Amino acid sequence: MRLAVWEWRKLFRMPALWVLVGLCLALNGLLLSSPSAMDRAFFNDTSADAARLGQRVDDEFQTGLAALPDTENRELLRQSVVGLENTLEDYDTGELTDFYQSLMEGDRLAQSWMAWKYELLQERVDHLAQTGAALDLYAGPITHDSHQYLYNTLFRVLLTESVLLGLLCALYLVGYEGLSGTQSLACVSRTGRRLWKHKTLAALTAALGLYALLTLLTMGPYLLLWDYRGIWDSSVSSQFNYFVDMLYSRPFLTWADFTVGSYFAAMIAAGGGLVAVFTLIGAVAGLLIRHTYGAAIAAAAFCALLLGLSSTLASLGLWSAYLLTTFSPVCLWLAINGWFTELGQMGLVPWQETVGLALNLLVWSGIALLALRRFGRKDVA
């Protein structure tokens, strides 16, 4: 523990780290001010009405909404809920199967995987139809835009910043002795070689700590600006919410009965897993490449290679191979706005992001252990 504390001191006393954190918070502040005041006012007014009337749009909700004083926002809300029906009762995922099988024409294996996934999704649709999840209000007609702003813009930027900070933590701590010219001295003894294990763990915990800090200082103000008091208990699969892939729109169908609150918590937790994966990638690069700047370039090139490979396989119509690449950390990052749904062409199995994060944590932890073992035996003189 004492060694980890010393490593944290090295990291947290680095001025460049806090300059970067400050720049991240400044960017997040700009993003928080980017949505129009009218959108935020409509969201907050809808949340306040839902706090009074509940989330389920039934006859009682309609009666209560009609009795409230007239306002411009409330009139728009009334118009949007008139004649609302359970849209999931007759929803057939066969439409999605046909769409993706036509997209992946020529690759029978990929087509069979899509048919299997959407057959399982139909069971979820039937369950959500029985629970009436589609009849929840969420935020009414502004649901899609506000949901995508939160997860596809604000949270994506927040997670990207945290990933970059995680890579910085790992590369800086693992390469610190080399930058300061003390690596040869530290590696003289077996105990000194073990220091790099503490460096890796210190980088991992520091990255998660910085992610928590950025999340607190970004999502805290966000929740002060956007009133979720009447929305937390809504089903995230409300018919006002939807997911778009390849310009094809479909309901926001999750693999579990997520409320807005539980979905928010799950996204924050999964984001921490992705930060840990990229931090481990940075540590492995630093351990295998003794030059810190070279390791940084190698880590960036590796991520670009994963992205390029996925794009190339899709362009060539090698869909089976492409679907396997969707488990890579870069592809998981790309799919943030659809996490915990079927993810369209970005998903091979149910709970793709969860399975992908678990596999990546397992694989990169193993690679990190092997890299530490190799470093412990390598001549660094």
C-alpha positions as CSV (number, residue, x, y, z in Angstrom):
1,M,0.0,0.0,0.0
2,R,2.9,2.4,0.8
3,L,4.4,1.9,-2.7
4,A,1.0,2.6,-4.3
5,V,0.8,5.9,-2.3
6,W,4.1,7.0,-3.6
7,E,3.0,6.2,-7.1
8,W,-0.1,8.3,-6.6
9,R,2.0,11.1,-5.3
10,K,4.1,11.1,-8.5
11,L,1.0,11.1,-10.6
12,F,-1.2,13.6,-8.8
13,R,1.7,16.1,-8.4
14,M,2.1,16.3,-12.2
15,P,0.7,19.7,-13.2
16,A,-0.2,18.5,-16.7
17,L,-2.7,16.0,-15.3
18,W,-4.7,18.7,-13.6
19,V,-4.5,21.0,-16.6
20,L,-6.0,18.2,-18.6
21,V,-8.7,17.5,-16.0
22,G,-9.5,21.3,-16.1
23,L,-9.8,21.3,-19.8
24,C,-12.1,18.3,-19.7
25,L,-14.3,20.0,-17.2
26,A,-14.3,23.1,-19.3
27,L,-15.4,21.1,-22.4
28,N,-18.1,19.4,-20.3
29,G,-19.3,22.8,-19.1
30,L,-19.7,23.9,-22.7
31,L,-21.7,20.7,-23.5
32,L,-23.9,21.3,-20.5
33,S,-24.8,24.7,-21.9
34,S,-25.3,23.6,-25.5
35,P,-29.0,22.3,-25.4
36,S,-31.5,25.1,-25.8
37,A,-33.2,26.5,-22.8
38,M,-36.6,25.7,-24.4
39,D,-35.7,22.0,-24.5
40,R,-34.6,22.0,-20.9
41,A,-37.7,23.9,-19.8
42,F,-40.0,21.4,-21.6
43,F,-38.1,18.5,-20.0
44,N,-38.3,20.0,-16.5
45,D,-42.0,20.8,-16.9
46,T,-42.8,17.3,-18.1
47,S,-40.9,15.8,-15.2
48,A,-42.8,18.0,-12.8
49,D,-46.1,16.9,-14.3
50,A,-45.0,13.2,-14.2
51,A,-44.1,13.7,-10.5
52,R,-47.7,14.7,-9.8
53,L,-49.5,12.2,-12.1
54,G,-47.1,9.2,-12.3
55,Q,-45.3,7.8,-15.3
56,R,-48.0,5.4,-16.7
57,V,-50.1,7.2,-19.3
58,D,-53.5,5.7,-18.5
59,D,-57.0,7.2,-18.2
60,E,-56.2,8.6,-14.7
61,F,-53.1,10.3,-16.1
62,Q,-55.0,11.8,-19.0
63,T,-57.7,13.1,-16.7
64,G,-55.2,14.6,-14.3
65,L,-53.2,16.2,-17.1
66,A,-56.3,17.8,-18.6
67,A,-57.2,19.3,-15.1
68,L,-53.8,21.1,-14.8
69,P,-53.5,24.8,-15.8
70,D,-52.8,25.4,-19.4
71,T,-49.3,26.2,-20.5
72,E,-47.6,26.0,-23.9
73,N,-45.4,23.1,-22.8
74,R,-48.3,21.3,-21.2
75,E,-50.4,21.6,-24.4
76,L,-47.7,20.0,-26.4
77,L,-47.5,17.2,-23.8
78,R,-51.3,16.7,-24.0
79,Q,-51.2,16.4,-27.8
80,S,-48.4,13.8,-27.6
81,V,-50.2,11.5,-25.3
82,V,-53.7,11.5,-27.0
83,G,-54.7,8.0,-28.0
84,L,-51.4,6.5,-26.7
85,E,-51.4,2.7,-27.3
86,N,-49.1,-0.2,-26.2
87,T,-47.0,-0.2,-29.3
88,L,-45.1,-3.3,-28.2
89,E,-48.1,-5.6,-28.2
90,D,-47.9,-6.3,-32.0
91,Y,-44.2,-5.5,-32.5
92,D,-42.5,-8.3,-34.4
93,T,-38.7,-8.5,-34.3
94,G,-38.8,-10.4,-37.6
95,E,-38.6,-6.9,-39.2
96,L,-35.2,-6.5,-37.7
97,T,-34.2,-10.0,-38.6
98,D,-35.1,-9.3,-42.3
99,F,-33.3,-6.0,-42.3
100,Y,-30.0,-7.3,-41.0
101,Q,-30.1,-10.4,-43.0
102,S,-30.5,-8.4,-46.1
103,L,-27.6,-6.2,-45.0
104,M,-25.4,-9.2,-44.4
105,E,-26.5,-11.0,-47.6
106,G,-23.9,-13.5,-48.7
107,D,-22.8,-14.5,-45.2
108,R,-25.1,-17.2,-44.0
109,L,-23.4,-17.6,-40.6
110,A,-23.8,-13.9,-39.8
111,Q,-27.4,-14.1,-40.9
112,S,-28.1,-17.1,-38.6
113,W,-26.5,-15.2,-35.7
114,M,-28.8,-12.2,-36.4
115,A,-31.9,-14.5,-36.6
116,W,-30.9,-16.1,-33.2
117,K,-30.4,-12.8,-31.5
118,Y,-33.7,-11.3,-32.6
119,E,-35.6,-14.5,-31.8
120,L,-34.4,-14.0,-28.2
121,L,-35.3,-10.3,-28.4
122,Q,-38.9,-11.2,-29.3
123,E,-39.2,-12.8,-25.9
124,R,-38.1,-9.5,-24.3
125,V,-40.6,-7.6,-26.5
126,D,-43.5,-9.9,-25.4
127,H,-42.5,-9.4,-21.7
128,L,-42.2,-5.6,-22.1
129,A,-45.6,-5.6,-23.8
130,Q,-47.1,-7.4,-20.8
131,T,-45.6,-4.9,-18.4
132,G,-46.9,-2.0,-20.4
133,A,-43.4,-0.4,-20.5
134,A,-44.3,1.4,-23.8
135,L,-47.0,3.3,-22.0
136,D,-44.6,5.1,-19.7
137,L,-44.1,8.8,-20.4
138,Y,-40.4,9.1,-19.7
139,A,-40.0,12.8,-21.0
140,G,-42.7,12.7,-23.6
141,P,-41.8,14.0,-27.1
142,I,-38.4,15.2,-26.0
143,T,-37.4,11.8,-24.7
144,H,-35.2,10.7,-27.7
145,D,-33.4,14.0,-28.0
146,S,-32.7,14.3,-24.3
147,H,-31.7,10.6,-23.9
148,Q,-29.3,10.8,-26.9
149,Y,-27.9,14.1,-25.6
150,L,-27.1,12.5,-22.2
151,Y,-25.6,9.3,-23.4
152,N,-24.5,9.8,-27.0
153,T,-23.0,13.3,-26.4
154,L,-22.3,14.1,-22.8
155,F,-21.6,10.7,-21.4
156,R,-19.6,9.7,-24.6
157,V,-17.3,12.7,-24.2
158,L,-17.0,12.1,-20.4
159,L,-16.0,8.5,-21.0
160,T,-13.6,9.4,-23.8
161,E,-11.9,11.9,-21.4
162,S,-11.7,9.3,-18.7
163,V,-10.2,6.7,-21.1
164,L,-7.5,9.2,-22.2
165,L,-6.7,10.0,-18.6
166,G,-6.5,6.3,-17.8
167,L,-4.0,5.8,-20.7
168,L,-2.0,8.8,-19.4
169,C,-1.9,7.4,-15.9
170,A,-0.7,4.0,-17.0
171,L,1.9,5.3,-19.5
172,Y,3.2,7.9,-17.1
173,L,3.6,5.6,-14.0
174,V,4.9,2.6,-15.9
175,G,7.4,4.8,-17.8
176,Y,8.3,7.2,-15.0
177,E,11.5,5.5,-14.0
178,G,12.6,5.5,-17.6
179,L,11.8,9.2,-18.0
180,S,13.7,10.1,-14.8
181,G,16.7,7.8,-15.6
182,T,16.3,5.6,-12.5
183,Q,14.9,2.5,-14.2
184,S,18.3,0.6,-14.3
185,L,18.8,1.4,-10.6
186,A,15.3,0.3,-9.6
187,C,15.6,-2.9,-11.6
188,V,18.8,-4.1,-10.0
189,S,16.9,-6.1,-7.3
190,R,13.9,-8.4,-7.6
191,T,12.0,-6.2,-5.2
192,G,12.6,-3.2,-7.4
193,R,11.2,-5.2,-10.4
194,R,8.0,-5.8,-8.4
195,L,7.5,-2.1,-8.2
196,W,5.9,-2.2,-11.7
197,K,3.1,-4.3,-10.4
198,H,2.3,-1.6,-7.9
199,K,2.6,1.0,-10.7
200,T,0.0,-0.9,-12.8
201,L,-2.5,-1.2,-9.8
202,A,-1.9,2.5,-8.9
203,A,-2.6,3.6,-12.5
204,L,-5.8,1.5,-12.5
205,T,-7.1,2.9,-9.3
206,A,-6.1,6.4,-10.2
207,A,-7.9,6.2,-13.5
208,L,-11.1,5.0,-11.9
209,G,-10.8,7.7,-9.3
210,L,-10.4,10.4,-12.0
211,Y,-13.4,8.9,-13.8
212,A,-15.4,9.2,-10.6
213,L,-14.3,12.8,-10.2
214,L,-15.2,13.8,-13.7
215,T,-18.6,11.9,-13.4
216,L,-19.4,13.7,-10.2
217,L,-18.4,17.2,-11.5
218,T,-20.2,16.7,-14.8
219,M,-23.3,14.7,-13.9
220,G,-23.9,16.6,-10.7
221,P,-24.5,19.9,-12.5
222,Y,-26.4,18.1,-15.3
223,L,-28.9,16.7,-12.8
224,L,-29.3,20.2,-11.3
225,L,-30.1,21.6,-14.7
226,W,-32.3,18.7,-15.9
227,D,-35.0,17.7,-13.4
228,Y,-35.3,13.9,-13.2
229,R,-37.5,13.7,-10.1
230,G,-40.6,12.6,-12.0
231,I,-38.7,10.5,-14.5
232,W,-36.4,8.1,-12.5
233,D,-39.0,5.4,-12.2
234,S,-40.0,5.4,-15.9
235,S,-39.2,2.5,-18.1
236,V,-36.3,3.3,-20.4
237,S,-38.3,1.3,-23.1
238,S,-41.0,3.9,-23.3
239,Q,-42.4,4.3,-26.8
240,F,-41.1,7.9,-26.8
241,N,-37.5,6.4,-26.7
242,Y,-36.0,4.7,-29.7
243,F,-32.7,3.6,-31.1
244,V,-31.4,4.3,-34.6
245,D,-28.9,2.0,-36.4
246,M,-28.1,2.3,-40.1
247,L,-30.8,4.9,-40.3
248,Y,-33.3,2.2,-39.2
249,S,-35.4,3.2,-36.2
250,R,-36.6,0.7,-33.6
251,P,-37.9,0.8,-30.0
252,F,-35.3,1.1,-27.3
253,L,-35.5,-2.6,-26.2
254,T,-33.2,-3.5,-23.3
255,W,-32.3,-7.0,-22.1
256,A,-33.6,-6.2,-18.6
257,D,-36.4,-4.1,-17.1
258,F,-34.4,-0.9,-16.8
259,T,-35.9,2.2,-15.3
260,V,-34.3,5.5,-16.2
261,G,-32.6,5.5,-12.8
262,S,-31.2,1.9,-13.0
263,Y,-30.2,2.5,-16.6
264,F,-28.2,5.6,-15.6
265,A,-26.5,3.6,-12.8
266,A,-25.7,0.7,-15.1
267,M,-24.2,3.0,-17.7
268,I,-21.9,4.7,-15.1
269,A,-20.8,1.3,-13.8
270,A,-20.1,-0.1,-17.4
271,G,-18.2,3.1,-18.2
272,G,-15.9,2.4,-15.3
273,G,-15.2,-1.1,-16.8
274,L,-14.3,0.4,-20.1
275,V,-11.9,2.9,-18.4
276,A,-10.3,0.0,-16.7
277,V,-9.8,-1.9,-20.0
278,F,-8.1,1.0,-21.7
279,T,-5.9,1.7,-18.6
280,L,-4.7,-1.9,-18.8
281,I,-4.0,-1.5,-22.5
282,G,-1.9,1.5,-21.7
283,A,0.0,-0.4,-18.9
284,V,0.7,-3.3,-21.3
285,A,2.0,-0.9,-24.0
286,G,4.3,0.8,-21.4
287,L,5.6,-2.6,-20.1
288,L,6.3,-4.0,-23.6
289,I,7.7,-0.8,-25.1
290,R,10.4,0.8,-22.9
291,H,10.0,4.3,-24.5
292,T,7.0,6.1,-23.0
293,Y,6.2,8.2,-26.1
294,G,6.6,5.1,-28.3
295,A,4.2,3.2,-26.0
296,A,1.7,6.0,-26.3
297,I,1.9,5.9,-30.1
298,A,1.7,2.1,-30.1
299,A,-1.5,2.3,-27.9
300,A,-3.1,4.8,-30.2
301,A,-2.1,2.8,-33.3
302,F,-3.5,-0.4,-31.8
303,C,-6.9,1.3,-31.2
304,A,-6.9,2.7,-34.7
305,L,-6.1,-0.7,-36.1
306,L,-9.0,-2.3,-34.2
307,L,-11.3,0.4,-35.6
308,G,-9.9,0.1,-39.1
309,L,-10.2,-3.7,-39.1
310,S,-13.8,-3.6,-38.1
311,S,-14.6,-1.1,-40.8
312,T,-12.7,-3.0,-43.5
313,L,-14.4,-6.3,-42.7
314,A,-17.8,-4.6,-43.0
315,S,-16.9,-3.0,-46.3
316,L,-15.7,-6.3,-47.7
317,G,-18.9,-8.1,-46.6
318,L,-17.1,-10.4,-44.2
319,W,-19.9,-10.0,-41.6
320,S,-19.1,-13.0,-39.5
321,A,-15.6,-11.7,-38.8
322,Y,-16.9,-8.2,-38.4
323,L,-19.3,-9.3,-35.7
324,L,-16.5,-10.9,-33.8
325,T,-14.6,-7.5,-33.8
326,T,-17.5,-5.8,-32.2
327,F,-16.2,-7.2,-28.8
328,S,-13.2,-5.0,-29.1
329,P,-13.0,-2.1,-26.6
330,V,-13.0,0.5,-29.5
331,C,-16.3,-1.0,-30.9
332,L,-17.8,-1.1,-27.4
333,W,-17.0,2.6,-27.1
334,L,-18.6,3.3,-30.4
335,A,-21.8,1.6,-29.3
336,I,-22.3,3.6,-26.1
337,N,-25.6,5.1,-27.1
338,G,-27.1,1.7,-27.4
339,W,-25.6,-0.2,-24.5
340,F,-27.9,-2.8,-22.9
341,T,-30.0,-3.0,-26.1
342,E,-29.7,-5.4,-29.0
343,L,-27.2,-2.9,-30.6
344,G,-28.2,-3.6,-34.2
345,Q,-25.2,-4.5,-36.4
346,M,-22.9,-3.7,-33.5
347,G,-24.2,-6.6,-31.4
348,L,-23.7,-10.3,-31.8
349,V,-25.1,-11.6,-28.5
350,P,-27.5,-10.4,-25.8
351,W,-25.8,-8.1,-23.3
352,Q,-23.0,-7.5,-25.8
353,E,-21.4,-4.6,-23.9
354,T,-21.5,-6.6,-20.6
355,V,-20.0,-9.7,-22.2
356,G,-17.5,-7.6,-24.1
357,L,-16.3,-5.7,-21.0
358,A,-16.0,-8.9,-19.0
359,L,-14.0,-10.6,-21.7
360,N,-11.7,-7.6,-22.2
361,L,-11.1,-7.2,-18.5
362,L,-10.2,-10.9,-18.3
363,V,-8.0,-10.8,-21.4
364,W,-6.1,-7.6,-20.7
365,S,-5.6,-8.5,-17.1
366,G,-4.0,-11.7,-18.2
367,I,-1.9,-9.9,-20.8
368,A,-0.8,-7.4,-18.2
369,L,0.3,-10.2,-15.8
370,L,2.3,-11.8,-18.7
371,A,3.8,-8.4,-19.5
372,L,4.8,-7.9,-15.9
373,R,6.3,-11.4,-15.7
374,R,8.3,-10.7,-18.9
375,F,9.4,-7.3,-17.6
376,G,10.6,-9.0,-14.4
377,R,12.9,-11.2,-16.4
378,K,14.0,-8.9,-19.1
379,D,17.4,-7.2,-19.1
380,V,16.7,-3.4,-19.0
381,A,20.3,-2.2,-18.7
